[in-house]
């Protein structure tokens, strides 16, 4: 008989938050969860969808509070589970003790004098004002050549400057084959990076063997990583197929999946090889859009009949815009949260996902369908090359090469970078298309053997 041990890591806290008086969800409001007299451990934002928020914590006593900054400047907690909270309170105490998720109701109200302030819209102006102040200060320094030492509270902050010099990479993998591809993708990112790299992985879908391997790989190559998780909200239409569930996590929870101090992140598919410094993509101007995707290639002309986005619904809906692939994209999380893009995407998903004929390729169809409400910056074509859609002549300038696999070959809409004309094995295609793939694979095997 086998023996298994289970370790409890965290309990789930779910809540619904509304404004006193109006009853409206204060979308974008930021909460923190911390132990008493200890640094903040977890943070999140309130969704427009039912005022929902979610946090996690180990068993014990915790303090729920508004996050320092715009949220705490405009709002104060007025009641918690029907019990009035004093205005000068430093948060509410929560006991995490049940294996069942703890669902709480929190009411907040605007502070005196802040009744007309808008939590999201005004933050834009604050950023502009701050930038203007900083520009005036630096202009003065340049003009008068004055040496000024700023107190940390008046500076842009060392932590933020440091975060700007980190390449944040988000990726997903399920199954041993894709975890093998994932390690090669990670290696290709690190070998080309000019600044530190931090990887973010969805914890629920990594195998125990990969979780054990990651600390050794991180030590060997000098990167950081963090495992994130988010429980699919019970009110959001559930996906039953594993692959569609993973696709949902790629797009539906970008605003709440990562800590709020992560400002920008790049999603890279596991079966992709990077040939350039992704710092360039981190620094790319998204021209006011919350994210940037690469459009599908048009250069391999013999595939014209398979370009579904040039026919029917997509041709009409896009109105001469490009259809974008979800294998690589960069997200300005600060902008994404500010315009409530996550709420908009979840709202559209909730409506369309009831129809089994909609969102065949969920993580890709949803942002393309929402392009008129949540804008997409079209990345230069060289950011993603795949053999199926891109010509051989453009391969030499490719910054990433993709080997996307179709999970249901009967669905033409699910086609991404796989070739509908061939059934070549994935590993064979990788070694044929990407010359450096085998050397990366051998390097990973050698590291595993040393362990």
N, C-alpha and C positions, 0 to 999 in steps of 0.2 A: 504493500500500500504506500502510495506517495505521501510526502509530507510537504505542506506549504505553510509559509508564514506571511501574515498580512500586517502591514504597518499603516496606522492612521496618520495621515499627514495634515489634513485640514477638514474643517466642517464648513458648510455652505451657509452664507447669510444672504437672503434675498429680501428685497424691499420695494415699496412703491412710495414715491415722494410727490407731494402736491403742494401748491401754494395755498396758504390760508386765504380765505375770502373768495378767490377766483376758482379754486379747485383745479387749476391747470398744472400739468407737469412742468417743472422748471428745467426744460431740456438743456443739457450741457452743464448743469450744476455738478460740482465735483465734491465727492465725499472721500474721507480717509478713514482707515481703521488702524488703530495703534494700541499697543499695551500702555498702561498708565506710566507716565514719565519716561517713555521709550520713543525712539524715532518711529516715524510712520512706516508701516510695513506694507500696506496695500492701499490702493486708491482706484477710483472708478468715476464714471459720469452717469448722470441720470438720463435715461432715454425718454424721448417724447412718447414712445410706445408704452402707455399705461404708467408712466413715471417710474419705469422699472430700473432697478440697479442690483448689482450682484457683487459680493465680496466674499473672501474666504479667510479663515483663521483657525488656528489650532484650538483645542478645547481650553476654556478659561475665560477670564474677564477682559473685555476690550472696550475701547473708547471710540465711538462713532462721532465724527466731527466734519465740519465743512473744511475743504482744503484751503490752505492759506493762499491768498491772492484775490482774484476777482470774486470768487464764490463767497468767501468769508467777508469781503468788503460790502457786498450788496445784500446778503441774506443772513438770517439767523434761524436756528431751529426753534420752532414754536411749540411743537408737541411730538411725542414719540409714543406710538401705540395708545393714543388717546390721553396720555398724561402730559400736562403742561410743562414746558421747559422754560426756566428763567432766562431772560435776555442775556445776562452776563455769564451764562453757563459755558464751560469749556468743552462741551460735548455731552453725549449721553452714554451711559454704561450699558454694555450688552454682554450677557452671559452666553457663551457658546458651549452648549452641553448636550445637544441632541443629535443623533445620527440623521434625523430628518432635517431637511433644510428649514432654517428659522426665517419666517416671512414676517417682516415688520412694516408698519405704516409710519411714515415721517411727514410732518407738515413743516414748511418753512415760510417765513414772511420777510418782506423787504425791510431793511433797516430804515429808521427815520431819515428822510431826505433822499433816499434812494428809490422812491416809489416809481419814478419815471425812467430809471436807468434800465437798459437792456443788457442782459448777461452776455449774449453773444455778439450783438451788433456793436456795442460800445467797446468791446475788447479790440475790435479792429482799429477803432479810432485811438484807443490807448496805445496800441503798438505803433501807429503812425506818429502820435505825439512823442512817444519815447524815442522813436527813431529821429524825429526832428530835433528833440533836445540833444541827443547824442551828436547829431551832425553839427549843431550850433557849438557844442563844446569842442569838438575836434577842429572846427573851423577857427575857433579862438586860439586853440593851441598852435595851429599852423601859422596864424597871423602874427601872434605875439611871441611865438617860440617860448612859451611858458611851460615849465616842468611842473605838472600837477599830479599829486598822488590822491587817488580817489578812495574813499571809504568803501568797503565791499558792498554795502547796501545801496550805493549809488552807481556801482559799475554794472556791466552786463552780466557779471557773475562768472567765477572760474568754472563752476560745474557746467554751465551752459556752453561755454567756450570749449570745454573738454568734450562734451557730447557732440559738438559740431565736427569734431575730428575723429569720430567713430563711424564706421560703415555698419549700419544695422541691416542684417539679412534675415528675412522670414522665409521659412520653407516647411514643406510637409512631406512625409514619406510614410507609406504603409506597405509592409511586406519586405522580405529580405532582398529581393532584386532591387527595389527602389531605394532601400537603405544603402545598398552598394553604390548605386548611382549618386545618392546624396553625399556620400563621403568624397566622391570624386569631384562633385560640384564644389563642395566646401574647400577642397584642396586647391582647385583652380582659382577660387576667389582669393584665398589667402596668399597664394604665390604671386598674384598681380597687384595686391593692395599696397598702397603707399602709407596708409594709416591703420591704426588698430581696427580689428573686425570683431563684431559681436553677432552671433547667430541666435535666432529665436525659433524654437520648435514647439509644435503642438504636442504636449506631453502624452495625451491619451493614445496616440497612434504610433509611438516609438516602441520597438521591441526591447525587452530587458537587455539583450546582448548589445544593442546600440547604446543604450543608456549607460552601460558599463564601460563601453569603449570611448565615449565622448570625452571623459576627463583626461584620458591618456593622449588622445589626439590633440586636445586643447593645449596640454602641456608641451607636446612635441612641436606644435606649430605656432604657439603663442597667441591664440585667439580666445575670446570669451564666449560663453553660450548661456542661455537661460531657457528653461522649459516653462511654457505658459499653458493655461487651460481656462476654459470658460464653459459652464454648463449651458447647454442649449435651453433657452427659456421655454417653459411649458406652454406659454401662450403663442409662441411662434410656430407656424406649420412645420411639423416634423418631417425629416427625411428618413426613410427606412433603409435605403441602399447605402452601403458604406462609402462608395466613391462619391455619391452625391452629398453625403454628409460632410466629407472632406472638402468638396467644392464649396459648400456653404460656409465652412470656417474660413475659406480663403477670402471671402468678400463681405460677409454679413456682420462681422464683429470687429472690424479693423479699429473702430473708435474705442473699444473697451478691452481688447485682448492684451494690450501692452501698457506698461506703466505710463502715467501721464507726462513724465519728463522725457519720454522718447518722442522726438519731434519729427523725425523722418525715417522711413523704412523702405527697403527694397524687397519685393517678393521675387525669389528665383526658384523655378521648378527644380525638383530633385534631379531630373535627367537632363540637365543643362551643363555645358562647359563654358566657363568664362575666360575670355582672352584679353581682358583689359582691366584697368583699375576702376572699380565701381565707385570710387570717390567722385569720378567725373559725373556719374549719374546722380549721386547724392547732391552734388552742387548744381545740377541742371535747373535752370529757371523754368518753372511749370506755367508761367504766364497767368497766374491767378487761378489755375485749376487745382483741385485737391489731389489729383493723381495723373500719372503719365503712363500710357501703354504704347506698345509698338503695334502698328497696323499689320495686317496680313500682307505678305509679299504679293506683288502682281507680276514679277519678272519671269517666272517660269510659265511661258505661254501655253504649253501643251496641257496645263491643268485648268484652263479657263472654264471648262464645263463643270468643274467641281466647286467653283467659287460660289457657294450658296449665298453669300452676302451681297452678290450682285443680282439676285433674283428675288421675286416675290415680296414677302413682308419686309425683309431687311433692306432691299433696294428702296422701297417706299419710305420706310421709317428713318433711315439714315440721311436721306435727302442730300446725296453727294458727299456725305462724310465717310470716313474710312471705318471699316470694321476691325476692331482691335483684338489681339490675342492675349490671353491671360497668363502666359508662361513667364512673363517678366513685366513687372510694373513697379513704379516708385510712388510712394504715398507721402504727401505732406500732411502728417497726422494733425498738426496744429490747425491747418486750414480745414482739413477733413472734419474735425470735431466742431470747429467754429461755425461751419455752414450746416451742421447737423446732417452731413452726408449719410452717415450710418442709419439715421432714422428714416431718411428718404429711401434708401436701398431696401431696408427691412419692410417698409410699408409697401413698396412695389412688389417685393418678393411675396409678401403675405397674400396679395391679390392674385398674382399670376401663378403661384405654385399650387393652387388648388386644382388647376387644369393640368393633367398629365402630359398634354401636348405642348405646354409652354416650358420655357427655360430648359430645353434639352441639354444644353451645356451650361449649367447654372452659373458657374463662376465667371463665365465669359459673356453669356447672353445678357445677364442682369446689368452690368455696367454699360454695355453697348445699348441696351434698351433704354437706359436712363440718361443717355448722353445729352439730352436737351435740358435735363434738370440738374445733373451733376456732370460738369464738363470734363472732358478728357484731353490732356495734352498729348498729341501724337508725337512719339519719340522718333528720332531719325531711324530710317530703316535698318541701318547697320547694327542697331542694338539687338536685333534678334534675327538669326538666319536659320531656316530649316530647309532641308533638301526638297521636300514636297512642293513648296510654294515659291521658293527663291531660286534664281538661276545660278548655275555653277560659276559664272563670271563674277558674281557679287560675294562669293564665299570668302575670298581673301581679305576683304575689308570688314568681315563680321566681328563684332565685339563679344557676342555670345552665340553659341550653336546649340540648337534645341533638338531633342529626340522624342518629342511628345508621343505618347502611346494612346491609341483609341481603346476605350474600355468597353464599348459596345459597337462592334463593327457594323451592325445593322442600322445604326443611326448616322446618317450623313451629317447631320448637324453637330455630331460629337467629334467630327474630324477636326484635328488641329494640325499637328505637323506630321502625322503618319500619312503614308501614301496609300490611297484606296486601290491603287493598281497592283500593289505588291503585298506579300505577307512575310517579309524578311524578319528574322528573329532580332529582337532588340539588341542583344549583345553584339551580334554580327554587324548590325548597322552602326553601332557606336564605334567599333574598331575600324570600320571602313570609312566612315564619314569624318571622324575626328582623329587625326594621326596621334595626338598626344594622349588620347584616352587610355591606351594600354599602359603607357608609362605611369600615369597617375594610378591606375588600377594595381599595377605591380608594387608601387610605393605603399599603397594602403595594405596590400597583402603582407609586405615585409614588416610593416609596423605591427600588424596583428600577430605575426609569427614571433616577434620579439617579446610580445606580452604573454 
